[in-house]
Amino acid sequence: MDTIRYRVNGPGVVAESLDGEVLIVNLESGCYYSADGTGEAIWSLFAAGHTAREVAEAVGARFDAPETMVSDEVARIRDEFVAEQLLLVDPAITAGANGTATAGATKSPFGAPVLKKYTDMQELLLLDPIHDVDQAAGWPKARDD
């Protein structure tokens, strides 16, 4: 039985969903991420404390795909979220409502979730705005030393 629950690795990880896309920033590594469509839906469910089985059921109710494909893709991207230290295992939390789709709703096409990783702003995101900036220029300009 799948009883493992997850939580966002905060406060070092912050996320915001906008128009069907989630933007995730890992302030510890300086990397940021995006996922849309099924990836955003899966992130939101894991971040709310659902188990992989609950996430797969909710995604399967919302998107049109075989159950095994949905379960495999949910497990794959969950492993990416954990490997990137965006989610942590937290068996002590209690999940919210099971699922997000309403009965009889038209299902959207299922696309494999993709977690896109960006490192182009890593140096700026890792700057300490109090100690690592030029006092005259301010943040986001690093000191020359």
N, C-alpha and C positions, 0 to 999 in steps of 0.2 A: 504494500500500500504506500502510495506517495504522500508523505506527510511533511516533507521538507519545505519550509517557507523561506522567502527571501525578503531582504530589505535593501533600500538604497544605502550605499556606503557613505552616509553623511557624517559630519558636515563637509567632508572633503569632496563629495560628489553632489552636484546640483543638476537638476533637470527641469525642463519646461517643454510642455507640448503646445504646439501652435499649428493650427490648420492641418492636422493629420501627420505632423512630423514632430519627433521628439529631439530636442537638442540636449546633450548631456556633457557636462564639463567636469573633468577630474582635476581638481585644484592641486592635488598632490603630485600628479605626473605632468601637468600642463597640457595634456591631450584633451581634445574635445571630439564629440561623436555626434552623428545624426542617424536616425532611422525613421523611415516613413511607412505608411500603409500597415502591413501586418507587423512590421518591426515596432512601430509606435504602439500598436494595440498590445503586443506582447510585453513590451517594457512597462506600460501602464499597469497591466495586471500583476506582473511580478512586483513592481514597486508598491502595489497595494497589499502585498502579503499573500498572494495566492500560490498554491503549489503548482508544479508543472502540469499535473493532470487537470487541475481547475483551469489553468491558462489554456491548455489544448482544447478543453471542452468549450470554453467561451469563444476562442478563435474559430473552432470548427462550426459553432452555431452562427457565426458572423460571416465567414468566408467559405466559398465553395471549393472544397478539396477533400480527397480521401482522408479518413481519420488517421491512418498510419503516417501519411505525409505531414499532416499538421503536427502530430506528436513528435516526429523526427525533427522537424524544423524548429519547433518550440524548444526541444532539448538542445539543439545545436546552438541557437542564438543565446539561450540561457547560459550555456558553457562559455560563450564569448563574453557575455556581460560579467560573469564571475572571473574569467581569466584576466579581463581588463580592470578588475577590482572596482567595478561599477555597482555590482550587487554583492551582498554577503548572505551566506546561509544564516537564517535566524529562526530556528524551530520553535522559539517561545512566542512569536507573535500570532495573533489571530487574524485570519483572512476576513475580508469584507464579503459582500454579496457574491455569490457564485455566478459568473457569466455577465455578459453585457448586452446580448442580443435579445430582442423580443420575439416571441413565438410568431411564426408566420412571416417574418421579415424576409425581404429579398436578400439573398446572399451576394456579397461582392466577390469578384474573382480573387482567388488566392495567389499571391506572389510570394516567393520565398523571401523571408525577412533578410535584410542586409544592414549590418552595422558598419557605417563608414567612419574611419578614424582619421583625424586630422592632427598634424603636429606642427603646422606652420606658425602657430602663435605660442608654442611651448615656452620659449624664452620669456615672452611678455607675461604669460600667465603665472610663471614661477617667480617673477619679481616680487619682492617684498616692498609694497608701496611706501613704507616708512623708512626702511634701512637701505634699500638697493637702488634708490633713484637719485638723480642729480637734483639738488635743492633748487637750483635756478631754473632748470628746465622742467622739473616735475615728472610725474608718472605719465606716460609709459616710456620715458627715456632712461635707460640704465646709466649709472655712473660709469665714467671711463676707466676707473681703476678696477 
